[in-house]
Amino acid sequence: MAAPSGEVLDVGTWLARRAAHEARVDAWTAGHRERAGRGQRHPVEDFLFTYYSYRPGRLRRWSPGAGVVLRDHPVAPPLVAHPAGAVLPPPTERTRRTAGFVADLLARTADRPAQLGCFGLHEWAMTYRGERRHEDWPLRLGQDGTDAVVDDLGLRCSHHDAFRFFTPSARPLNVLQPTREGQADLEQPGCLHANMDLYKWAYKLAPWVPSELVADCFDLARRVRVLDMQASPYDLSELGLQAVPVETPQGRAEYAERQAAFAAEAALLRERVRRLADALARTCSC
């Protein structure tokens, strides 16, 4: 059976929740959808739909989550019939395995103290010694100045999916050498990318995770991404983004303060996703 929630939503309730979710997502994705129609790229917002595989249409699709019965709802995939209406079927075996991995990863991440000394230099490491991820945007300090900041401050990235984009010259400079296999051993709750990835872990468990939670994680990710790029070496003033100059003591202090605030916010979401993932992993398929 599906993971029990004991919740039955009447027609008015689930229609209102679905409409609110769709409106929320539409507001967030309007700019991306408009730019996509013109073939225009955005170095901050497009990340959420290129690096992450969840497309705007899927993010917009509403689900109540596992075990919630929708009274008088038409029975159509992925929903199945229930005496009171419609409900999601039990999660697949693959989803239960994914949920077990997610629950373990998030629990281990939460058990570690937040490290706030990286100062967002992963984007700098991705340009070190002449390579560029965002070729349309100039470097605020030029190539030599950018390289000098990396040489001066060093690299302390713990996140594999950021580290794997470091230039070959930058990788040996990192204090850690993160790997996919060792991800659960290094992930820590101060990392901007680990906190953005809560969105990924939530949508990988869709539709058995309530869409509102996926949207909450997306909302965090989009705001974290702004700081991520404000602290980057790129001049994004044309987009209205004021740089957080981590090459200065004042900029590093601002970055760490905002990083800590995001870590506190992410901790609450991490626990919500972890608890749901743990419940899905333990769900009987019978």
N, C-alpha and C positions, 0 to 999 in steps of 0.2 A: 504494500500500500504506500501511498505518498506520505512524506513526512507530515505527521498530524500537526495542525495549528489550532484546530477547534474553531476556526473563524469562518463565518458565513457572511458574505457581503450581499446586501440586497441590490436591486438594479440601480437605484439612484446613487448608491454609494460607489459601486464599481465604475459606473459611467462618469461620475465626478472625478474620481481618482485618475481614471484613464485620461480624461480631458486635461486635467491639471498637469499630468506628466507630459503629455504631448506638447502643451503650450510652453512648458518650461524648457524642453529640449529644443523646440523650434526657435526660441529666442536665442539660445546658445549657438545654434548651428546656422543661423540665417546668413551670417557673413561668409562662412566657409562655403555654403551652397551657392551663394551669389558669385564668389570668386571662382569656384570650380567651373561655373558656366562660362566664365570669361577666360579660363585657362591661366588665372593669376595665382601666384603662390604667396603664402604668408609664413614666415619662418617661425612664428610663435604658435598660432592657432592650428595650422595644418598638421603639426606634430601629433595632435590628438587623434587624427584620422589617417595618418600615414604610418607612423611608428606603431600605433595601436591598430588592430585589425577590425575593430568594431566600427561599422559605417553609420552615418547619421540616421538612416532609416531603421537600423536595428536598435540603436539607442532609443529611438522614438517609440518603438513597439512596447506596449505596456503589458506587464504580467504581475499578478498578485503575489507570486511566489508559491512554494510548495505547500500543499495541503489546504490552501484557501479555496473555499467553494464560492463560485459566482452564481448566485441565484438567477434562474431563468436566462442564463447565457447560452447562446447557440453553441452546439458541440462542433468544433472545428479544430484541426490541428493548430497548436500542440495539445489542446484540451481534450479531455475524454468525458464521457457521460458520468453523472453523479445523480443520485435520487433527487437532489435539490437543484440541480443545474449542471454545472461543468466544473472540472478540476483538472489540474495537471496530473499526468501519469507519474509513476515512480521515476526517479532519475535513472538514467542508464548506468550500466556498470562503468563505462568510461568516465561519466560525470562523477560517480562516487569515488573513483580513483583520483581524479583531479581534485575533488573536494578534500580528500585525505591529505594530499600533498599541500594544498593551500592552507588547510587548518594547521598543519605542522609548521610550515614556513612562517606563518603569521604569528603563531605562538612563540616560536624561537626568536623571531625579530623583536616581539614585544618584551621579551625577557632581558634584552640588552639595553644598556644606557644609550641615550642619544649622543652621537658624536657630532660636534658642531665645528670642527676645525678644517673642513675641506674647502670652504669658501667658494664653492661652485666652480672650481678650476677644471672640472671635466671638459667643459666646452673649450677652454683654453688648450687643454691637452689634445683636443681633436683638430687643432690648427697648428700645433707645434712643428716648427721647422718647415713651414711652407704649404701644408695641405689645408683645404677649406671645405667645410660642410655646407656653408651658406654663401655661395660664390657671389650672389647678387648684393651682398651687404659688406661695407668696408669694415676693417678692423679699427677700433678707436685709437689704438696706440701704434698701428702699423705692425708689420710682421716682426721686426726686431724688438719692438717694445713688448709685444705679446709674448715672445719667446723669453724675454728677460724676466717677466713676471713669473712664468713657470719655473725658470731656473732659480729665482730668488725665494719663492714661497714653497716650492716642492708640491708633490701630488700625494693625496691620501684618499683616493677613491676606493670605496668598498663594494661598489655595485657593478656586477659583471656586465650588464647591458649598457652601461656607460663606458666602462673600461674597454670593451671590445671595439669601440670606435676611436680609441686613442691612436695617434699616429705611431708608426713603428719606433720613432725616436723618443716618444713620450712614455711608452709602456715600461721601459726599464727604470724610469724615474719614479714610478709609483711605489709607495711603501708596501702595498699589497699587490698580489697578482690574482685577482678574482677569476674564478672559473664557474661554468654552469654547474658542474658537479658539486662545487663547494658553496653554492649560493646560500643555502640555509645556514651555513657556518659563519657567514660574514654579514648578512643583511642586518642593518641596524636602523632604528626608528628615526634618526635625525636626517637620513639621506633623502634628498628631494625626490630622487627617482624611485626609491622604494615606496615613498608615500604617493607618488603619482601612480605607481603600479597597483595600488589598491583598486583602482578602476579596472585594470586588466583582470585581477583575480575575481572581482565581482562579476564582470560580464562573462567570464569563462564558465560560470556556474548558472548563467541564465538559460532558460526562464525560471529556474527553481529558486533564484534569488529575486526578491521583489524589485521591480524596476525603479522604485523610488530610491532604494539603496544604491543601485548601479548609478543612478543620476547624482546622488550625493557624492559618490566617489569621483564621478566625472567633474563635478563642480570643484572639488578640491584640486583635482589634477590640472584643470584649466588655470586656476589661480596660482598654483605652484609653478606651472610652466612660465607664467609671466616673470616671476622672480628668477627662474632658471635662466631666462634669456636677458633679463636686465643685468644679471651678474656676468654675462658672457662677454667676450672681447669685441663683439660686434657693435657698431653704431646703429641703433634702431630708433634714433630720435625722429626719423621721418614717420614712424608708426605711432609716435606719441609716447614712446617708452623711454623714461629717464633711466640712465645707467645707474646701477649700483656699483661704484668703482672699487672692486675688491682689491685692486692694486694699492689702495690706501688704507690706513688704519681705520678711518671713519667708515669707509665702505665695507670693510670686513666686519666691523661691529654691527652695522645695519643688517648685513646679510645674516649673521649668526642670530640676531634678535628675531628676524622674520622666519628664519629656518626653525628656531625653537617654537615659535607660535604655530607653525604648520605641523610640527611634530606632535604638539599637544592635541591639535585638532584631529590629526590622522590617527592618534591612539584610540580615540573613540570609534572611528570608522573601522579601524583594524579589528577591534574586538567584535563589532557587529558582524563583519564579514567572517571572522574566525568562527564565531558561534554557529552561524548558519552553515558554513562549510563543514564543521564538525557534525552537525545534525544530518546533513546530506550524506556524508561519508558513512554514517551509521544506519542509514535508512535501509530497511528490508526491501528487496525487490519482488517479494512474493505478492 
